[in-house]
Amino acid sequence: MMRIRVAAFNHLLNQHPAQRAELAQFAGRRIGIVLPPLDVHGVVTEEGWLAVCEGEAEATLRLKHGVALAQLSGRAPDLADVLLEGDTELAANVGRIVRQLKWDATEDLSRVVGDIAAQRLQGFARGLFGIKGEIGGRLLDNWLEHLREESPLLARKDGVEQFVRAVDTLRDDAERLEKRLAHLEALAQASNRN
């Protein structure tokens, strides 16, 4: 499985020769990039590729889900969403390089269906699913599911509805209690006068 993730990362690097050349400066260094549930670890080769290796990463770039959401929305991620572990200088340099990587889905699609069909499909996807296309929507759905199921940072709709009902019930109970207390207080004052 790690080989597939490294291969996917290398495919992305293949679309960005300048960034791959920058990464080659760190040949022999073991790095990790983690964006749950994705986890890529490897050693940088002299050509700027990532190769599967044994051992702990010297530097790990841990990205929170806000980074992915920021990427999908086209805005810069918050610094709090990026954690650098190990050799922070190496992690910061890798982070700078990774920020510059953008997947060109049209290029990949053109190899399968041809340039013209790929351009038309891209236009269709943009029109139907917005500027980021269906792939961005699927990624967003996967991350949202992860946030709900595996690291519960987002609540499910039924959980929110149950919470709202509980708050409504508590509010109604508190109002009834307040009226009851006011009534008892009025009775106590009336009995004190007599």
FIRO-604669 format. One record per residue: residue number from 0; residue in three letters; x, z, y of N, C-alpha, C in turn. Coordinates in steps of 0.05 Angstrom, whole numbers, plus 5000, padded with zeros to 4 digits. Example, Ala and Ser with C-alpha at 12.3 -4.5 7.8 and 13.67 -1.06 7.14 Angstrom:
2
PT	0	ala	5264	5156	4886	5246	5156	4910	5264	5156	4934
PT	1	ser	5257	5142	4955	5273	5143	4979	5258	5157	5001
END
This chain:
194
PT	0	met	5017	5000	4976	5000	5000	5000	5017	5000	5025
PT	1	met	5039	5015	5025	5057	5016	5048	5069	4988	5053
PT	2	arg	5075	4974	5032	5086	4947	5035	5066	4928	5050
PT	3	ile	5041	4932	5044	5020	4915	5057	5019	4922	5087
PT	4	arg	5020	4948	5093	5019	4956	5121	5044	4947	5137
PT	5	val	5067	4949	5124	5092	4940	5136	5091	4909	5140
PT	6	ala	5080	4895	5120	5077	4866	5122	5059	4858	5145
PT	7	ala	5037	4873	5149	5018	4868	5171	5032	4873	5197
PT	8	phe	5048	4894	5199	5063	4900	5224	5083	4878	5229
PT	9	asn	5097	4869	5209	5116	4847	5212	5103	4821	5220
PT	10	his	5079	4817	5210	5064	4793	5218	5058	4794	5248
PT	11	leu	5051	4817	5258	5046	4821	5287	5072	4817	5302
PT	12	leu	5094	4827	5292	5120	4823	5305	5128	4794	5305
PT	13	asn	5120	4779	5285	5126	4750	5283	5114	4735	5307
PT	14	gln	5091	4745	5317	5078	4732	5340	5091	4739	5366
PT	15	his	5111	4758	5365	5124	4767	5390	5154	4768	5386
PT	16	pro	5168	4745	5387	5197	4745	5382	5213	4762	5402
PT	17	ala	5204	4763	5427	5219	4779	5447	5219	4809	5439
PT	18	gln	5196	4819	5431	5193	4847	5424	5208	4852	5398
PT	19	arg	5208	4833	5380	5223	4836	5355	5253	4838	5361
PT	20	ala	5263	4822	5380	5291	4823	5388	5297	4851	5400
PT	21	glu	5279	4862	5416	5283	4889	5427	5284	4909	5404
PT	22	leu	5266	4907	5385	5266	4926	5363	5292	4924	5346
PT	23	ala	5304	4900	5345	5329	4897	5329	5351	4914	5340
PT	24	gln	5350	4922	5365	5370	4940	5377	5372	4967	5362
PT	25	phe	5350	4973	5347	5349	4999	5333	5353	4994	5303
PT	26	ala	5367	4974	5295	5372	4967	5267	5384	4992	5253
PT	27	gly	5373	4997	5228	5382	5019	5212	5367	5045	5218
PT	28	arg	5351	5046	5239	5337	5071	5246	5310	5070	5231
PT	29	arg	5302	5094	5222	5276	5097	5208	5255	5106	5228
PT	30	ile	5233	5091	5230	5212	5097	5249	5185	5099	5235
PT	31	gly	5166	5112	5248	5139	5114	5238	5119	5110	5260
PT	32	ile	5098	5096	5254	5076	5092	5274	5050	5101	5259
PT	33	val	5037	5121	5270	5013	5132	5257	4990	5130	5276
PT	34	leu	4969	5117	5267	4943	5116	5281	4922	5119	5259
PT	35	pro	4914	5144	5253	4896	5149	5230	4873	5129	5230
PT	36	pro	4867	5118	5207	4878	5122	5181	4902	5105	5175
PT	37	leu	4913	5090	5195	4936	5072	5190	4962	5088	5194
PT	38	asp	4981	5082	5176	5006	5097	5176	5028	5077	5167
PT	39	val	5046	5070	5185	5068	5051	5178	5094	5065	5182
PT	40	his	5111	5065	5161	5138	5077	5163	5157	5056	5151
PT	41	gly	5181	5055	5163	5201	5037	5152	5227	5039	5167
PT	42	val	5246	5023	5159	5272	5021	5173	5273	4995	5187
PT	43	val	5284	4995	5211	5287	4970	5227	5310	4954	5217
PT	44	thr	5305	4928	5211	5327	4911	5202	5342	4899	5225
PT	45	glu	5364	4886	5220	5381	4873	5241	5366	4850	5254
PT	46	glu	5346	4839	5241	5330	4817	5252	5306	4827	5268
PT	47	gly	5302	4854	5268	5280	4865	5283	5254	4868	5267
PT	48	trp	5256	4865	5241	5233	4869	5224	5232	4898	5215
PT	49	leu	5210	4906	5202	5208	4933	5191	5209	4930	5161
PT	50	ala	5225	4945	5147	5228	4944	5118	5220	4971	5107
PT	51	val	5207	4971	5084	5199	4995	5070	5224	5010	5062
PT	52	cys	5225	5037	5066	5248	5053	5059	5239	5080	5050
PT	53	glu	5256	5094	5036	5252	5121	5028	5262	5140	5050
PT	54	gly	5252	5164	5050	5262	5184	5069	5244	5187	5093
PT	55	glu	5249	5208	5107	5233	5216	5131	5241	5198	5155
PT	56	ala	5221	5192	5171	5226	5176	5196	5242	5193	5215
PT	57	glu	5261	5180	5229	5276	5194	5250	5259	5199	5274
PT	58	ala	5241	5180	5279	5223	5182	5302	5195	5172	5294
PT	59	thr	5175	5187	5302	5148	5179	5295	5131	5178	5321
PT	60	leu	5116	5157	5323	5098	5153	5345	5070	5158	5334
PT	61	arg	5058	5181	5342	5031	5188	5332	5011	5181	5355
PT	62	leu	4993	5163	5348	4974	5154	5367	4947	5166	5361
PT	63	lys	4934	5177	5380	4906	5187	5377	4887	5164	5380
PT	64	his	4862	5168	5372	4843	5147	5372	4837	5136	5400
PT	65	gly	4842	5152	5420	4839	5142	5448	4856	5118	5454
PT	66	val	4879	5116	5441	4897	5093	5445	4883	5068	5436
PT	67	ala	4871	5069	5412	4858	5045	5401	4834	5038	5418
PT	68	leu	4819	5058	5427	4795	5052	5444	4804	5041	5470
PT	69	ala	4826	5051	5481	4836	5040	5507	4845	5011	5503
PT	70	gln	4858	5005	5481	4868	4978	5475	4844	4959	5473
PT	71	leu	4823	4968	5459	4799	4951	5456	4785	4946	5483
PT	72	ser	4786	4966	5500	4773	4963	5526	4791	4950	5547
PT	73	gly	4816	4946	5541	4834	4933	5560	4846	4951	5581
PT	74	arg	4845	4977	5577	4857	4996	5597	4882	5009	5585
PT	75	ala	4897	5021	5601	4921	5035	5592	4914	5061	5579
PT	76	pro	4927	5068	5557	4921	5093	5543	4931	5117	5559
PT	77	asp	4918	5140	5555	4927	5165	5568	4952	5174	5554
PT	78	leu	4970	5186	5569	4995	5197	5558	4989	5219	5537
PT	79	ala	4968	5233	5541	4961	5255	5522	4953	5244	5494
PT	80	asp	4946	5218	5493	4938	5206	5468	4962	5196	5451
PT	81	val	4987	5199	5462	5011	5190	5448	5029	5214	5444
PT	82	leu	5036	5220	5419	5054	5242	5412	5080	5230	5401
PT	83	leu	5102	5240	5411	5128	5231	5402	5140	5253	5385
PT	84	glu	5149	5247	5361	5161	5267	5343	5189	5258	5335
PT	85	gly	5206	5277	5329	5233	5270	5321	5250	5262	5345
PT	86	asp	5265	5241	5342	5282	5231	5364	5263	5219	5385
PT	87	thr	5258	5234	5406	5238	5226	5426	5247	5201	5441
PT	88	glu	5272	5197	5445	5282	5174	5460	5276	5149	5443
PT	89	leu	5282	5150	5417	5276	5127	5399	5246	5123	5398
PT	90	ala	5230	5144	5395	5201	5141	5394	5190	5129	5420
PT	91	ala	5201	5137	5443	5191	5126	5468	5198	5096	5470
PT	92	asn	5221	5088	5461	5229	5060	5461	5211	5044	5443
PT	93	val	5206	5054	5419	5188	5041	5400	5160	5039	5411
PT	94	gly	5151	5060	5424	5125	5060	5437	5122	5039	5458
PT	95	arg	5143	5036	5474	5143	5015	5495	5141	4988	5483
PT	96	ile	5155	4983	5461	5154	4957	5447	5127	4953	5434
PT	97	val	5116	4973	5421	5090	4970	5408	5068	4965	5428
PT	98	arg	5069	4977	5452	5049	4972	5472	5047	4943	5480
PT	99	gln	5069	4928	5477	5069	4900	5485	5058	4881	5463
PT	100	leu	5054	4892	5439	5044	4875	5417	5014	4871	5419
PT	101	lys	5006	4846	5418	4977	4838	5418	4973	4818	5395
PT	102	trp	4953	4822	5379	4948	4804	5357	4934	4779	5367
PT	103	asp	4945	4756	5360	4934	4730	5367	4918	4720	5342
PT	104	ala	4893	4728	5341	4876	4721	5318	4871	4691	5316
PT	105	thr	4870	4677	5339	4865	4649	5339	4887	4634	5325
PT	106	glu	4912	4643	5330	4935	4630	5317	4933	4632	5287
PT	107	asp	4926	4656	5277	4923	4660	5248	4900	4643	5237
PT	108	leu	4878	4643	5251	4855	4628	5242	4860	4598	5242
PT	109	ser	4876	4588	5261	4882	4559	5262	4897	4550	5238
PT	110	arg	4913	4567	5225	4927	4559	5200	4908	4554	5177
PT	111	val	4884	4567	5179	4865	4564	5157	4845	4542	5162
PT	112	val	4835	4540	5187	4813	4521	5193	4822	4499	5213
PT	113	gly	4846	4501	5224	4855	4481	5243	4851	4491	5272
PT	114	asp	4866	4479	5290	4867	4488	5318	4839	4486	5332
PT	115	ile	4826	4463	5329	4801	4459	5344	4779	4478	5334
PT	116	ala	4777	4480	5307	4757	4499	5295	4763	4528	5303
PT	117	ala	4789	4535	5303	4797	4562	5310	4789	4568	5339
PT	118	gln	4794	4549	5358	4786	4553	5386	4756	4556	5388
PT	119	arg	4741	4540	5374	4711	4542	5375	4702	4568	5363
PT	120	leu	4714	4577	5341	4706	4602	5329	4712	4625	5348
PT	121	gln	4735	4623	5361	4743	4644	5381	4722	4645	5404
PT	122	gly	4715	4622	5414	4695	4620	5435	4668	4632	5427
PT	123	phe	4661	4625	5402	4635	4635	5391	4636	4666	5389
PT	124	ala	4659	4676	5378	4662	4705	5374	4662	4719	5401
PT	125	arg	4675	4707	5421	4675	4720	5448	4647	4720	5460
PT	126	gly	4633	4698	5456	4606	4697	5467	4587	4716	5453
PT	127	leu	4591	4718	5427	4573	4735	5411	4580	4764	5412
PT	128	phe	4606	4770	5412	4615	4798	5409	4631	4808	5432
PT	129	gly	4633	4793	5454	4649	4802	5477	4677	4792	5475
PT	130	ile	4693	4799	5495	4720	4788	5498	4738	4795	5474
PT	131	lys	4734	4818	5462	4752	4826	5441	4744	4815	5414
PT	132	gly	4720	4803	5412	4711	4790	5388	4702	4809	5366
PT	133	glu	4694	4798	5344	4684	4813	5322	4705	4832	5310
PT	134	ile	4730	4824	5310	4751	4841	5299	4753	4867	5314
PT	135	gly	4752	4866	5340	4753	4890	5356	4729	4908	5350
PT	136	gly	4706	4896	5347	4682	4912	5339	4685	4925	5313
PT	137	arg	4696	4911	5293	4700	4923	5267	4720	4945	5268
PT	138	leu	4742	4941	5283	4762	4963	5285	4750	4987	5298
PT	139	leu	4734	4983	5319	4721	5005	5333	4702	5020	5314
PT	140	asp	4687	5004	5298	4669	5017	5278	4684	5034	5258
PT	141	asn	4707	5023	5248	4723	5038	5229	4735	5064	5241
PT	142	trp	4744	5062	5266	4755	5086	5279	4733	5107	5284
PT	143	leu	4710	5097	5293	4688	5115	5298	4679	5129	5272
PT	144	glu	4679	5114	5250	4672	5126	5224	4693	5147	5216
PT	145	his	4718	5141	5221	4739	5160	5215	4736	5185	5232
PT	146	leu	4729	5182	5258	4726	5205	5276	4702	5222	5267
PT	147	arg	4682	5210	5255	4658	5225	5246	4662	5238	5219
PT	148	glu	4676	5224	5201	4677	5232	5173	4702	5248	5166
PT	149	glu	4725	5238	5174	4751	5249	5164	4762	5270	5183
PT	150	ser	4761	5265	5209	4769	5285	5228	4746	5287	5248
PT	151	pro	4727	5304	5243	4702	5305	5257	4705	5311	5287
PT	152	leu	4710	5291	5303	4711	5294	5332	4686	5283	5344
PT	153	leu	4671	5266	5330	4646	5255	5340	4624	5265	5322
PT	154	ala	4601	5270	5334	4578	5279	5318	4561	5256	5309
PT	155	arg	4548	5259	5286	4530	5239	5277	4504	5242	5292
PT	156	lys	4488	5220	5293	4463	5221	5308	4444	5242	5298
PT	157	asp	4441	5245	5271	4423	5265	5260	4433	5293	5267
PT	158	gly	4459	5297	5268	4469	5324	5275	4463	5330	5304
PT	159	val	4466	5310	5322	4460	5315	5350	4430	5321	5354
PT	160	glu	4413	5305	5339	4384	5310	5341	4377	5338	5332
PT	161	gln	4389	5347	5310	4384	5374	5300	4393	5395	5320
PT	162	phe	4416	5391	5333	4426	5409	5353	4407	5410	5377
PT	163	val	4397	5387	5386	4379	5386	5409	4353	5401	5402
PT	164	arg	4343	5397	5377	4318	5411	5369	4323	5442	5369
PT	165	ala	4347	5450	5360	4353	5479	5359	4354	5490	5388
PT	166	val	4366	5475	5406	4368	5483	5434	4340	5485	5446
PT	167	asp	4323	5465	5441	4295	5466	5451	4280	5490	5440
PT	168	thr	4283	5496	5415	4270	5519	5403	4280	5545	5415
PT	169	leu	4306	5547	5419	4318	5571	5432	4307	5574	5461
PT	170	arg	4306	5552	5475	4296	5553	5503	4267	5562	5503
PT	171	asp	4250	5551	5485	4222	5559	5484	4219	5588	5476
PT	172	asp	4235	5597	5457	4235	5625	5449	4243	5644	5472
PT	173	ala	4263	5635	5487	4273	5651	5509	4251	5653	5531
PT	174	glu	4237	5631	5536	4215	5632	5556	4192	5650	5547
PT	175	arg	4185	5649	5521	4164	5667	5511	4173	5696	5513
PT	176	leu	4198	5701	5507	4208	5729	5509	4208	5738	5538
PT	177	glu	4216	5721	5556	4216	5728	5584	4188	5734	5594
PT	178	lys	4168	5718	5586	4140	5723	5593	4130	5749	5581
PT	179	arg	4138	5754	5556	4130	5779	5542	4141	5803	5556
PT	180	leu	4168	5801	5563	4180	5824	5578	4167	5828	5605
PT	181	ala	4160	5807	5619	4147	5809	5645	4119	5823	5642
PT	182	his	4105	5815	5620	4079	5827	5615	4082	5857	5608
PT	183	leu	4102	5864	5591	4107	5892	5584	4115	5908	5609
PT	184	glu	4131	5896	5626	4139	5909	5651	4115	5915	5669
PT	185	ala	4097	5895	5671	4073	5898	5687	4056	5920	5675
PT	186	leu	4053	5921	5649	4038	5943	5636	4050	5970	5641
PT	187	ala	4076	5972	5640	4090	5997	5644	4086	6006	5673
PT	188	gln	4088	5988	5692	4084	5995	5720	4055	6004	5725
PT	189	ala	4036	5991	5712	4008	5998	5715	4003	6026	5704
PT	190	ser	4015	6032	5681	4011	6058	5669	4025	6080	5684
PT	191	asn	4047	6074	5698	4060	6094	5715	4043	6101	5740
PT	192	arg	4028	6082	5750	4011	6086	5773	3987	6104	5767
PT	193	asn	3979	6102	5742	3955	6118	5734	3962	6145	5725
END
